[in-house]
């Protein structure tokens, strides 16, 4: 590699002091010039060795044959320059002419060289060299005529470049591994199912058409547009991946996917549930982990798309051929309908279908708001006079009681059914012995796994309240509810006992409840049982003490919501002697001895077992109360609000919940004889199933209410 004497070097000689006349330069053919020429040749050799060690070969073409003439002309100029401005350090050399002759080539060497370079710098202060040139940067990159240095490569690039040169095999392995991981991330993001039970290898070994179109686009785009498109696509795919994870969670717990319009408000409820289950610290930790995972997903997917796009651009020919082959394979598989198994085609459009579904969901949700508002205004009993409402129940003490998560699976699932069925049989015998009778049926709830208020409002309003938007719409209106119908007659006082209510509850007015006893008004001094603020036995005992046992001018219409069977079903309260319930302090020892949520929350079988026990506890608490405090005028309607989560009820379980009406007066049950419900507390498999919103109108009609739209 020849010594580079480019324009950078010539510009240095142009900086010689103006008082050095050019005509005094030693002739080229003089002995001094010959000596300078020899010294220049030596410097060329040293420079070539330095350049070969640290300068990329790509810069080699800068050295050209005419540079020798420039070196020959430069040496005498440097000699004249030194004569015009001698330095004291020159005395160190025994022969001044030899020192002057050697200055020219030495002034061209960067400062990072040997001690000879330092001496040259001292002898010729007019000529400045870069203070530190990193390996891989040519001397010609430095513009000393203007006193400026071009930007050096960033430190991490220099370190990475050096590491790659030192360990080429490891660098190649790392690069291919990173590319493979990036490809895997993008494929998983494009093909990820939205239900946990659909995760299988075949779901990910498919040809996503979105990847083929994306690759074709990135190949043809210039660098800047390519990176911009890759970032946009990566963020979009990352966001869709986050929504897919939400779909998995919602399907697991609520039996439906995530609604991007309505479900954001549920995160505050989820945070409250986590705090009640795992404590404040645990809830904050889980929330922080969730946020971190969201950021990580967005970053990893975006960087993966950028890397694959850049790789395709660097290998255009190979990438183009691969894309064409995959496109042909996709079209062939799609045309022939090739599948791994039923419902798993090799030619995938999963991401496009997911986007279309979400877009349609948004349109349906926005359209549903206006349509439901019209439906909610239609009420068959809105104008029924008070004296024509519920004439068949006058003088009866009414109780409508919801048992949290009491679903059909509790009665029919092979793990839970034996214990629950045995409890229902035993409790039914207690009722019979006390003179009560019961009839039971099935209702299909508007919700699943959670959002209990949707089930409550559906049952009591006669409208299908399947999402938060409908709930807000109906509760903001004046729809006649079951408690409201009893209140409208003027023949009942309406009361609510709701230990799960821990803050202001404006829906009280909508439901027509005169007096509400929430978690703060029941006098409980015991511990919480995970989410449940108090045991069901205590809530019913407090109801008796604070409300039912008091003297009333009118019968009561009581709405009671029991919570002990709320997930995570650990710890579970135990029944205690009625005279020991007191203020609830007795439950401290029971709560401490019970299981912890972490013991069962990740185990489906254990969750089922504990869920079944919680249902047994709630049913027993309610029937024990009725047998002890009920009378000939007591009428109890109790039901579940929804099925438990899918991990307990099973994938694709129905939304059915049991409902029972219990009374001592046989006339009460005679009025619903045509409903064909089963006798006792257990509905049969062939017992009629109604949608939950149908109950209100059937009930009002059966007990003497006259429709008046």
C-alpha positions as CSV (number, residue, x, y, z in Angstrom):
1,X,0.0,0.0,0.0
2,X,1.6,3.3,-1.1
3,X,2.0,6.3,1.1
4,X,-1.0,8.7,0.7
5,X,0.1,12.3,0.0
6,X,-3.3,13.6,-1.0
7,X,-4.7,17.1,-0.8
8,X,-4.6,16.9,3.0
9,X,-0.8,16.8,3.0
10,X,-0.5,19.5,0.3
11,X,-2.7,21.8,2.3
12,X,-0.3,21.6,5.2
13,X,2.6,22.9,3.1
14,X,0.3,25.8,2.0
15,X,0.3,26.9,5.6
16,X,4.0,27.8,5.6
17,X,4.8,31.3,6.8
18,X,4.4,34.0,4.1
19,X,7.9,35.3,4.8
20,X,9.5,32.2,3.3
21,X,10.1,33.0,-0.4
22,X,9.3,30.2,-2.7
23,X,12.3,30.9,-4.9
24,X,14.7,30.0,-2.1
25,X,13.6,26.3,-2.1
26,X,16.4,23.9,-2.8
27,X,16.3,22.7,-6.4
28,X,14.8,19.3,-6.9
29,X,18.0,17.9,-8.5
30,X,20.2,19.1,-5.6
31,X,21.9,16.7,-3.2
32,X,19.6,17.9,-0.4
33,X,16.5,17.0,-2.5
34,X,17.9,13.5,-3.2
35,X,18.4,13.0,0.5
36,X,14.8,14.2,1.2
37,X,13.6,11.9,-1.4
38,X,15.3,8.9,0.3
39,X,13.9,9.9,3.6
40,X,10.4,10.2,2.0
41,X,10.7,6.7,0.7
42,X,11.5,5.4,4.2
43,X,8.5,7.3,5.6
44,X,6.3,5.8,2.8
45,X,7.3,2.3,4.0
46,X,6.5,3.1,7.6
47,X,3.2,4.7,6.7
48,X,2.3,1.7,4.5
49,X,2.9,-0.6,7.5
50,X,0.8,1.5,9.7
51,X,-2.0,1.8,7.2
52,X,-2.1,-1.9,6.6
53,X,-2.5,-2.6,10.3
54,X,-5.2,-0.1,11.0
55,X,-6.8,1.3,7.9
56,X,-9.5,-0.5,5.9
57,X,-8.5,-1.6,2.4
58,X,-11.4,0.3,1.0
59,X,-9.4,3.5,1.4
60,X,-6.3,2.1,-0.5
61,X,-7.3,3.5,-3.9
62,X,-6.6,7.0,-2.5
63,X,-2.9,6.4,-3.0
64,X,-1.9,7.1,-6.6
65,X,1.3,7.3,-8.6
66,X,1.5,11.1,-8.9
67,X,1.8,11.3,-5.1
68,X,5.6,10.7,-5.5
69,X,6.0,14.0,-7.3
70,X,4.1,15.8,-4.5
71,X,6.4,14.2,-1.9
72,X,9.4,15.4,-3.9
73,X,8.1,18.9,-4.0
74,X,7.0,18.9,-0.4
75,X,10.4,18.0,1.1
76,X,12.3,21.2,-0.1
77,X,9.4,23.3,1.0
78,X,9.5,21.8,4.5
79,X,13.3,22.4,4.6
80,X,12.8,26.0,3.7
81,X,10.1,26.3,6.3
82,X,12.4,25.0,9.0
83,X,15.2,27.4,8.0
84,X,12.8,30.3,8.3
85,X,11.7,29.4,11.8
86,X,14.3,27.3,13.7
87,X,13.5,25.8,17.0
88,X,15.9,25.2,20.0
89,X,15.1,21.5,20.0
90,X,16.9,21.2,16.6
91,X,20.2,21.4,18.5
92,X,19.6,17.9,19.7
93,X,20.5,16.6,16.3
94,X,24.3,16.6,15.4
95,X,23.7,17.7,11.9
96,X,21.1,20.3,11.4
97,X,20.7,19.7,7.6
98,X,19.8,16.1,8.1
99,X,17.2,17.0,10.7
100,X,15.6,19.6,8.4
101,X,15.6,17.1,5.5
102,X,13.7,14.6,7.7
103,X,11.1,17.0,8.9
104,X,8.9,16.8,5.8
105,X,7.8,13.2,6.0
106,X,7.6,13.3,9.8
107,X,5.1,16.1,9.8
108,X,2.8,13.8,7.8
109,X,2.7,11.1,10.5
110,X,-0.2,11.1,13.0
111,X,0.6,11.9,16.6
112,X,-0.4,8.4,17.7
113,X,2.8,7.1,16.2
114,X,6.3,6.6,17.8
115,X,8.5,9.1,19.6
116,X,9.9,10.3,16.3
117,X,6.5,11.7,15.6
118,X,6.5,13.6,18.8
119,X,9.8,15.1,18.0
120,X,8.6,16.1,14.6
121,X,5.5,17.8,16.2
122,X,7.7,19.8,18.5
123,X,10.0,20.9,15.7
124,X,7.2,22.0,13.4
125,X,4.4,23.5,15.5
126,X,2.9,25.1,12.4
127,X,1.7,21.6,11.3
128,X,-0.9,20.0,13.6
129,X,-2.0,16.4,13.5
130,X,-5.0,14.8,15.0
131,X,-4.7,14.1,18.7
132,X,-6.1,10.6,18.4
133,X,-7.0,8.8,15.3
134,X,-8.9,5.5,15.9
135,X,-8.0,2.4,13.9
136,X,-9.9,2.3,10.7
137,X,-9.8,6.1,10.1
138,X,-7.6,7.3,7.2
139,X,-5.4,10.3,7.6
140,X,-7.1,11.8,4.6
141,X,-10.3,11.9,6.6
142,X,-8.9,14.8,8.6
143,X,-9.3,18.3,7.2
144,X,-6.4,20.2,8.9
145,X,-6.6,23.1,6.4
146,X,-9.7,24.2,8.3
147,X,-8.6,22.9,11.7
148,X,-11.5,20.4,11.9
149,X,-11.7,16.7,12.5
150,X,-14.4,14.5,11.0
151,X,-16.6,12.6,13.5
152,X,-15.1,9.4,14.7
153,X,-17.1,6.2,14.9
154,X,-19.0,5.7,18.1
155,X,-17.2,3.7,20.8
156,X,-19.6,0.8,20.7
157,X,-19.1,0.5,16.9
158,X,-15.3,0.4,17.4
159,X,-15.6,-2.2,20.1
160,X,-18.1,-4.3,18.1
161,X,-15.9,-4.0,15.0
162,X,-12.9,-5.1,16.9
163,X,-14.7,-8.0,18.6
164,X,-16.0,-9.2,15.2
165,X,-12.5,-9.1,13.8
166,X,-11.1,-10.9,16.8
167,X,-13.8,-13.6,17.0
168,X,-15.3,-14.0,13.5
169,X,-16.9,-17.4,14.1
170,X,-18.6,-16.3,17.3
171,X,-19.8,-13.1,15.6
172,X,-21.3,-15.0,12.7
173,X,-23.0,-17.4,15.2
174,X,-24.4,-14.5,17.2
175,X,-25.6,-12.7,14.1
176,X,-27.5,-15.8,12.8
177,X,-28.9,-16.5,16.2
178,X,-30.2,-13.0,16.6
179,X,-31.8,-13.2,13.1
180,X,-33.4,-16.5,14.0
181,X,-34.8,-15.1,17.2
182,X,-36.1,-12.0,15.3
183,X,-37.8,-14.3,12.8
184,X,-39.3,-16.4,15.5
185,X,-40.7,-13.4,17.3
186,X,-42.4,-12.0,14.2
187,X,-43.8,-15.4,13.2
188,X,-45.2,-16.0,16.8
189,X,-46.7,-12.5,16.7
190,X,-48.4,-13.1,13.4
191,X,-49.8,-16.5,14.3
192,X,-50.5,-16.4,18.0
193,X,-54.0,-17.7,18.9
194,X,-56.3,-15.8,21.2
195,X,-57.2,-18.8,23.4
196,X,-54.9,-20.7,25.6
197,X,-56.2,-24.1,24.6
198,X,-55.4,-23.5,21.0
199,X,-51.6,-23.2,21.6
200,X,-50.0,-26.1,19.7
201,X,-47.0,-26.4,17.4
202,X,-49.2,-26.7,14.3
203,X,-50.6,-23.2,14.9
204,X,-47.1,-21.7,14.4
205,X,-45.8,-23.8,11.6
206,X,-47.7,-22.0,8.9
207,X,-47.2,-19.5,6.1
208,X,-48.5,-16.0,7.2
209,X,-49.5,-14.0,4.2
210,X,-48.8,-10.8,6.1
211,X,-45.1,-11.7,6.3
212,X,-44.9,-12.4,2.6
213,X,-46.5,-9.0,1.7
214,X,-44.3,-7.3,4.3
215,X,-41.1,-8.8,3.0
216,X,-41.9,-7.8,-0.6
217,X,-42.6,-4.2,0.4
218,X,-39.4,-3.9,2.5
219,X,-37.2,-5.3,-0.2
220,X,-38.1,-2.6,-2.8
221,X,-38.1,0.4,-0.4
222,X,-35.0,2.7,-0.1
223,X,-33.3,2.7,3.3
224,X,-35.1,5.6,5.1
225,X,-38.6,4.7,4.0
226,X,-37.8,1.0,4.7
227,X,-36.9,1.7,8.3
228,X,-39.9,4.0,8.8
229,X,-42.3,1.3,7.4
230,X,-40.5,-1.4,9.5
231,X,-40.9,0.7,12.7
232,X,-44.6,1.4,11.9
233,X,-45.3,-2.2,11.1
234,X,-43.4,-3.4,14.2
235,X,-45.2,-1.2,16.6
236,X,-48.6,-2.2,15.0
237,X,-47.8,-5.9,15.2
238,X,-46.5,-5.4,18.8
239,X,-49.7,-3.7,19.8
240,X,-51.8,-6.4,18.2
241,X,-49.7,-9.0,20.2
242,X,-50.5,-7.2,23.4
243,X,-54.2,-7.3,22.5
244,X,-53.8,-11.0,21.8
245,X,-52.5,-11.5,25.2
246,X,-55.4,-9.6,26.6
247,X,-57.8,-11.8,24.6
248,X,-56.2,-14.9,26.1
249,X,-56.7,-13.5,29.6
250,X,-60.2,-12.4,29.0
251,X,-61.1,-15.7,27.4
252,X,-59.6,-17.5,30.3
253,X,-61.5,-15.5,33.0
254,X,-64.5,-14.0,31.3
255,X,-65.2,-16.4,28.5
256,X,-64.8,-13.7,25.8
257,X,-62.2,-11.7,24.0
258,X,-61.0,-8.2,25.0
259,X,-63.2,-5.4,23.8
260,X,-60.9,-2.5,22.7
261,X,-63.7,0.0,23.2
262,X,-65.3,-1.0,26.5
263,X,-63.0,-3.1,28.6
264,X,-60.3,-0.6,29.6
265,X,-62.4,0.4,32.6
266,X,-62.1,-3.2,34.0
267,X,-58.4,-2.8,34.7
268,X,-59.2,-0.8,37.9
269,X,-61.4,-3.6,39.1
270,X,-58.6,-6.1,38.2
271,X,-56.2,-4.0,40.3
272,X,-58.6,-4.1,43.2
273,X,-59.0,-7.8,42.9
274,X,-55.2,-8.4,42.8
275,X,-54.8,-6.1,45.8
276,X,-57.4,-8.0,47.8
277,X,-55.9,-11.4,46.8
278,X,-52.1,-10.7,46.9
279,X,-51.9,-7.5,49.0
280,X,-50.9,-4.1,48.0
281,X,-47.2,-4.9,47.3
282,X,-48.1,-8.0,45.3
283,X,-50.6,-6.0,43.2
284,X,-48.1,-3.3,42.5
285,X,-45.5,-5.9,41.5
286,X,-47.9,-7.6,39.1
287,X,-48.9,-4.2,37.6
288,X,-45.2,-3.2,37.1
289,X,-44.4,-6.6,35.5
290,X,-47.4,-6.2,33.2
291,X,-46.2,-2.7,32.1
292,X,-42.7,-4.0,31.6
293,X,-43.9,-6.9,29.5
294,X,-45.9,-4.5,27.3
295,X,-42.9,-2.3,26.6
296,X,-40.7,-5.4,26.0
297,X,-43.2,-6.8,23.5
298,X,-43.4,-3.5,21.6
299,X,-39.6,-3.1,21.5
300,X,-38.8,-6.7,20.6
301,X,-41.3,-7.0,17.8
302,X,-40.3,-3.6,16.3
303,X,-36.5,-4.3,16.4
304,X,-37.2,-7.8,14.9
305,X,-39.0,-6.3,12.0
306,X,-36.3,-3.7,11.4
307,X,-33.6,-6.4,11.5
308,X,-35.4,-8.7,9.0
309,X,-36.1,-5.7,6.7
310,X,-32.4,-4.7,6.7
311,X,-31.3,-8.3,6.1
312,X,-33.6,-8.6,3.1
313,X,-32.3,-5.3,1.7
314,X,-28.7,-6.4,2.0
315,X,-29.5,-9.7,0.3
316,X,-32.0,-8.5,-2.3
317,X,-31.6,-11.3,-4.7
318,X,-31.9,-14.1,-2.2
319,X,-34.7,-12.4,-0.4
320,X,-36.6,-11.8,-3.6
321,X,-36.3,-15.5,-4.6
322,X,-37.4,-16.7,-1.1
323,X,-40.4,-14.3,-1.1
324,X,-41.5,-15.5,-4.5
325,X,-41.2,-19.2,-3.5
326,X,-43.2,-18.6,-0.3
327,X,-45.8,-16.6,-2.2
328,X,-46.3,-19.5,-4.7
329,X,-46.5,-22.0,-1.8
330,X,-49.1,-19.9,0.0
331,X,-51.3,-19.5,-3.1
332,X,-51.0,-23.2,-3.8
333,X,-51.9,-24.2,-0.2
334,X,-54.8,-21.7,-0.1
335,X,-56.2,-22.9,-3.4
336,X,-56.0,-26.6,-2.4
337,X,-57.2,-25.9,1.2
338,X,-54.2,-27.8,2.7
339,X,-54.5,-28.1,6.5
340,X,-52.5,-29.6,9.3
341,X,-55.8,-30.4,11.1
342,X,-59.3,-29.1,11.1
343,X,-59.3,-25.4,11.5
344,X,-55.5,-25.0,11.0
345,X,-54.7,-24.2,7.4
346,X,-51.1,-23.9,6.2
347,X,-51.9,-20.7,4.3
348,X,-52.6,-18.4,7.2
349,X,-54.4,-15.0,7.2
350,X,-54.6,-14.9,11.0
351,X,-53.4,-11.4,11.6
352,X,-55.6,-9.9,8.8
353,X,-58.6,-11.8,10.2
354,X,-57.8,-10.6,13.7
355,X,-57.7,-7.0,12.5
356,X,-60.9,-7.4,10.6
357,X,-62.6,-8.9,13.7
358,X,-61.4,-6.1,16.0
359,X,-62.6,-3.5,13.4
360,X,-66.0,-5.1,13.2
361,X,-66.1,-5.4,17.0
362,X,-65.6,-1.6,17.2
363,X,-68.3,-0.9,14.7
364,X,-70.7,-3.3,16.4
365,X,-70.0,-1.7,19.8
366,X,-70.5,1.8,18.6
367,X,-73.7,0.8,16.7
368,X,-75.0,-1.2,19.7
369,X,-75.0,1.9,22.0
370,X,-77.7,3.7,19.9
371,X,-79.7,0.5,19.3
372,X,-79.7,-0.5,22.9
373,X,-80.8,2.9,24.1
374,X,-83.9,2.4,22.0
375,X,-84.5,-1.1,23.3
376,X,-84.1,0.1,26.9
377,X,-87.0,2.5,26.5
378,X,-89.4,-0.2,25.7
379,X,-90.9,-1.7,28.9
380,X,-94.0,-3.9,29.0
381,X,-94.6,-2.9,32.7
382,X,-93.4,0.7,32.7
383,X,-97.0,2.1,32.9
384,X,-98.6,-0.6,35.0
385,X,-100.5,1.0,37.9
386,X,-99.1,0.1,41.4
387,X,-102.3,-1.8,42.3
388,X,-101.8,-4.1,39.3
389,X,-98.3,-5.1,40.2
390,X,-97.3,-8.3,42.0
391,X,-100.8,-8.9,43.4
392,X,-100.0,-12.6,44.0
393,X,-97.3,-11.8,46.5
394,X,-98.9,-9.2,48.7
395,X,-97.9,-9.7,52.4
396,X,-94.9,-11.8,51.6
397,X,-91.3,-11.1,52.8
398,X,-89.3,-11.4,49.7
399,X,-85.6,-12.2,49.4
400,X,-83.7,-12.1,46.1
401,X,-80.2,-13.5,46.8
402,X,-77.3,-13.9,44.5
403,X,-74.6,-16.5,45.2
404,X,-71.3,-15.4,43.6
405,X,-70.1,-17.6,40.7
406,X,-72.8,-20.3,41.4
407,X,-72.8,-21.9,37.9
408,X,-74.1,-25.0,36.2
409,X,-70.6,-26.5,36.4
410,X,-70.8,-26.7,40.2
411,X,-73.7,-29.2,39.8
412,X,-72.4,-31.2,36.8
413,X,-68.6,-31.1,36.7
414,X,-67.2,-34.4,37.9
415,X,-64.7,-32.8,40.2
416,X,-67.1,-30.4,41.9
417,X,-70.5,-32.0,41.5
418,X,-70.2,-34.8,44.1
419,X,-69.7,-32.4,47.0
420,X,-72.1,-29.7,45.7
421,X,-74.9,-32.2,44.9
422,X,-74.6,-33.8,48.3
423,X,-74.9,-30.4,49.9
424,X,-77.9,-29.5,47.8
425,X,-79.6,-32.8,48.7
426,X,-78.9,-32.3,52.4
427,X,-80.1,-28.7,52.4
428,X,-83.2,-29.6,50.5
429,X,-84.0,-32.1,53.2
430,X,-83.6,-29.4,55.8
431,X,-86.1,-27.3,53.9
432,X,-88.6,-30.1,53.6
433,X,-88.3,-30.8,57.3
434,X,-89.0,-27.2,58.1
435,X,-92.1,-27.1,55.8
436,X,-90.5,-25.4,52.8
437,X,-90.6,-26.5,49.2
438,X,-88.5,-25.4,46.2
439,X,-88.5,-25.5,42.4
440,X,-85.4,-24.9,40.3
441,X,-84.5,-24.1,36.7
442,X,-81.7,-22.8,34.6
443,X,-80.9,-19.2,33.4
444,X,-78.3,-18.3,30.9
445,X,-76.3,-15.4,32.3
446,X,-75.2,-12.4,30.3
447,X,-71.7,-12.6,31.7
448,X,-69.1,-15.3,32.5
449,X,-66.3,-15.7,35.0
450,X,-66.7,-12.2,36.4
451,X,-68.4,-8.8,36.0
452,X,-71.1,-9.9,38.4
453,X,-73.0,-6.6,38.1
454,X,-73.9,-7.4,34.5
455,X,-75.7,-10.6,35.7
456,X,-77.4,-8.7,38.5
457,X,-78.7,-6.0,36.2
458,X,-79.8,-8.5,33.5
459,X,-81.8,-10.5,36.0
460,X,-83.5,-7.5,37.7
461,X,-84.0,-5.2,34.7
462,X,-85.2,-7.7,32.1
463,X,-82.6,-6.5,29.6
464,X,-79.6,-8.3,28.2
465,X,-76.7,-6.3,29.9
466,X,-73.7,-8.0,28.3
467,X,-71.1,-5.1,28.5
468,X,-70.2,-2.1,30.5
469,X,-71.7,0.3,27.9
470,X,-75.1,-1.3,28.2
471,X,-74.8,-1.2,32.0
472,X,-74.1,2.5,32.0
473,X,-77.0,3.1,29.6
474,X,-79.6,1.2,31.6
475,X,-78.5,2.4,35.0
476,X,-78.7,6.0,33.8
477,X,-82.4,5.5,32.9
478,X,-85.6,4.7,34.7
479,X,-86.1,1.1,33.8
480,X,-88.4,-0.8,36.1
481,X,-86.4,-3.4,38.1
482,X,-87.7,-6.2,40.3
483,X,-86.9,-4.3,43.5
484,X,-88.3,-1.2,41.8
485,X,-91.6,-3.0,41.0
486,X,-92.0,-4.0,44.6
487,X,-91.3,-0.4,45.7
488,X,-93.7,1.0,43.1
489,X,-96.6,-0.9,44.7
490,X,-96.1,1.0,48.0
491,X,-96.6,-2.3,49.7
492,X,-93.0,-3.2,50.5
493,X,-89.9,-1.6,52.0
494,X,-86.9,-2.3,49.9
495,X,-83.5,-3.1,51.4
496,X,-80.1,-4.0,50.0
497,X,-77.5,-6.0,51.8
498,X,-74.3,-5.9,49.7
499,X,-71.1,-6.7,51.6
500,X,-69.1,-6.4,48.3
501,X,-69.9,-2.7,47.9
502,X,-67.0,-0.8,49.4
503,X,-67.5,2.7,48.0
504,X,-70.3,5.0,46.8
505,X,-72.9,3.1,44.8
506,X,-75.1,5.4,42.7
507,X,-77.0,2.4,41.2
508,X,-79.0,2.2,44.4
509,X,-81.5,4.7,43.0
510,X,-81.8,2.8,39.7
511,X,-82.6,-0.5,41.5
512,X,-85.2,1.2,43.7
513,X,-83.5,0.3,47.0
514,X,-84.6,2.5,49.9
515,X,-81.8,1.6,52.3
516,X,-78.5,0.0,51.5
517,X,-76.2,-1.9,53.9
518,X,-72.8,-2.1,52.4
519,X,-69.5,-3.4,53.8
520,X,-69.1,-0.4,56.1
521,X,-72.6,-0.6,57.6
522,X,-72.8,-4.3,58.7
523,X,-70.6,-3.9,61.8
524,X,-68.0,-6.6,60.8
525,X,-64.8,-6.7,62.9
526,X,-63.2,-9.8,61.4
527,X,-60.7,-10.4,58.6
528,X,-61.3,-10.3,54.8
529,X,-61.3,-13.6,53.0
530,X,-59.3,-12.6,49.9
531,X,-61.7,-10.5,47.9
532,X,-64.7,-11.2,50.1
533,X,-65.1,-8.6,52.8
534,X,-66.9,-10.9,55.2
535,X,-68.3,-14.5,55.4
536,X,-71.8,-15.1,54.0
537,X,-72.9,-16.4,57.4
538,X,-72.0,-13.2,59.0
539,X,-73.7,-11.0,56.3
540,X,-76.9,-13.0,56.8
541,X,-76.7,-12.8,60.5
542,X,-76.1,-9.0,60.3
543,X,-79.1,-8.7,58.0
544,X,-81.2,-10.5,60.6
545,X,-79.9,-8.3,63.5
546,X,-80.0,-5.0,61.7
547,X,-83.1,-5.4,59.4
548,X,-85.2,-8.5,59.4
549,X,-85.7,-8.8,63.2
550,X,-86.9,-5.3,63.5
551,X,-90.6,-4.5,63.5
552,X,-91.9,-3.2,60.1
553,X,-95.1,-1.7,59.0
554,X,-94.7,-3.3,55.6
555,X,-93.1,-6.6,54.4
556,X,-89.5,-6.4,53.2
557,X,-88.2,-6.8,49.7
558,X,-84.5,-7.6,50.4
559,X,-81.8,-7.9,47.8
560,X,-78.8,-9.7,49.2
561,X,-75.5,-10.4,47.4
562,X,-73.3,-13.1,49.0
563,X,-69.5,-13.0,48.2
564,X,-67.8,-16.0,50.0
565,X,-67.7,-18.0,46.7
566,X,-65.8,-15.3,44.9
567,X,-62.5,-16.3,43.4
568,X,-59.8,-17.1,44.3
569,X,-61.6,-19.4,46.7
570,X,-58.9,-19.3,49.4
571,X,-59.2,-19.0,52.2
572,X,-62.8,-20.2,52.7
573,X,-64.8,-19.5,55.8
574,X,-66.3,-22.2,57.9
575,X,-69.8,-22.4,59.5
576,X,-69.7,-21.6,63.2
577,X,-72.5,-21.9,65.8
578,X,-75.0,-19.0,65.2
579,X,-74.6,-17.7,68.8
580,X,-70.8,-17.4,68.2
581,X,-70.9,-15.2,65.1
582,X,-70.9,-12.0,67.1
583,X,-69.0,-9.1,65.4
584,X,-67.0,-11.5,63.3
585,X,-63.9,-11.6,65.4
586,X,-64.2,-15.4,65.6
587,X,-63.2,-15.6,61.9
588,X,-59.6,-14.4,62.5
589,X,-58.4,-17.9,63.5
590,X,-60.4,-19.5,60.6
591,X,-58.8,-17.1,58.1
592,X,-55.3,-17.6,59.4
593,X,-55.7,-21.4,59.2
594,X,-57.1,-21.4,55.7
595,X,-55.3,-21.9,52.5
596,X,-53.6,-19.0,50.7
597,X,-54.5,-17.9,47.1
598,X,-51.0,-18.8,45.9
599,X,-51.6,-22.4,47.0
600,X,-54.4,-23.0,44.5
601,X,-54.6,-20.1,41.9
602,X,-52.3,-21.8,39.3
603,X,-53.7,-25.4,39.8
604,X,-56.9,-26.0,38.0
605,X,-57.9,-29.1,40.0
606,X,-57.3,-27.5,43.4
607,X,-59.2,-24.4,42.2
608,X,-62.1,-26.6,41.3
609,X,-62.1,-28.4,44.6
610,X,-61.9,-25.2,46.6
611,X,-64.6,-23.5,44.4
612,X,-66.9,-26.4,45.1
613,X,-66.3,-26.1,48.8
614,X,-67.1,-22.4,48.6
615,X,-70.4,-23.0,46.9
616,X,-71.3,-25.6,49.6
617,X,-70.5,-23.0,52.3
618,X,-72.7,-20.3,50.6
619,X,-75.7,-22.6,50.0
620,X,-75.5,-24.0,53.5
621,X,-75.3,-20.5,55.1
622,X,-78.3,-19.3,53.1
623,X,-80.5,-22.4,53.8
624,X,-79.5,-22.5,57.5
625,X,-80.6,-18.8,57.7
626,X,-83.9,-19.5,56.0
627,X,-84.7,-22.5,58.2
628,X,-83.9,-20.6,61.3
629,X,-85.5,-17.2,60.6
630,X,-88.0,-17.8,57.8
631,X,-91.7,-18.1,58.2
632,X,-94.9,-18.9,56.3
633,X,-94.7,-15.6,54.5
634,X,-91.0,-15.8,53.5
635,X,-90.3,-16.3,49.8
636,X,-86.7,-16.8,48.7
637,X,-85.4,-16.5,45.2
638,X,-81.7,-17.4,44.9
639,X,-79.4,-17.9,41.9
640,X,-75.9,-17.6,40.6
641,X,-74.8,-14.5,38.8
642,X,-72.5,-16.3,36.4
643,X,-70.3,-19.4,35.9
644,X,-66.8,-19.5,37.5
645,X,-63.8,-18.7,35.3
646,X,-62.9,-21.1,32.4
647,X,-60.0,-22.7,34.4
648,X,-62.7,-24.0,36.8
649,X,-65.9,-24.4,34.7
650,X,-64.0,-25.8,31.8
651,X,-63.3,-24.5,28.3
652,X,-66.4,-23.8,26.2
653,X,-68.7,-24.4,29.2
654,X,-72.2,-23.0,29.0
655,X,-73.2,-19.7,30.7
656,X,-76.1,-21.4,32.6
657,X,-76.7,-20.8,36.3
658,X,-79.2,-22.5,38.6
659,X,-82.1,-20.5,40.0
660,X,-84.5,-21.7,42.8
661,X,-87.7,-20.3,44.3
662,X,-88.3,-21.5,47.9
663,X,-91.5,-20.9,49.9
664,X,-93.7,-22.4,52.7
665,X,-96.9,-21.2,51.1
666,X,-97.8,-23.8,48.3
667,X,-99.7,-21.2,46.4
668,X,-96.4,-19.4,45.6
669,X,-95.0,-22.4,43.8
670,X,-98.4,-23.3,42.2
671,X,-98.3,-20.0,40.3
672,X,-95.2,-21.2,38.4
673,X,-96.3,-24.8,37.8
674,X,-96.3,-24.2,34.0
675,X,-92.6,-23.2,34.1
676,X,-91.8,-27.0,34.3
677,X,-89.0,-26.4,36.8
678,X,-87.6,-29.3,38.7
679,X,-88.7,-30.0,42.3
680,X,-86.0,-29.3,45.0
681,X,-82.8,-27.3,44.8
682,X,-81.3,-29.2,41.9
683,X,-82.5,-28.5,38.3
684,X,-82.3,-31.5,36.0
685,X,-80.3,-31.7,32.8
686,X,-83.6,-31.4,30.8
687,X,-85.0,-28.6,32.9
688,X,-85.9,-25.6,30.6
689,X,-83.2,-23.0,30.1
690,X,-84.2,-19.4,29.8
691,X,-82.1,-16.3,29.0
692,X,-81.6,-14.5,32.3
693,X,-83.3,-11.3,31.0
694,X,-86.5,-13.2,30.4
695,X,-87.0,-13.9,34.1
696,X,-88.3,-10.4,35.1
697,X,-91.4,-10.4,32.7
698,X,-92.2,-14.0,33.4
699,X,-92.0,-13.5,37.2
700,X,-94.1,-10.3,37.1
701,X,-96.7,-11.9,34.9
702,X,-96.9,-15.1,37.0
703,X,-97.5,-13.1,40.2
704,X,-100.4,-10.9,39.0
705,X,-98.8,-8.0,37.2
706,X,-100.7,-6.6,34.2
707,X,-98.5,-5.5,31.3
708,X,-98.9,-1.8,30.3
709,X,-96.2,-0.7,27.8
